[in-house]
Amino acid sequence: MDLSGFEVWIIIGLVVGVIASNLAVLKYSAKFKMPHLGSHKDKSIVSEDDAKVSEQQSQVNSKDNPPSKPD
């Protein structure tokens, strides 16, 4: 199998192009923030949806257990 100089340079160019495109995609995708799955160990990090759910649960709990009247 005898490759001419032209074919070798095409293969080298393709390999360099693939590497450059992968680096460009990594650089572009580094700007995005990934959503956190599961519960957080740090409770100070609460998403807006979690805050709404906990607020709704506290409202439901206060309706189910009205404050007792003092004697």
Long-range contacts (C-beta under 8 A, 24 or more apart in sequence): none
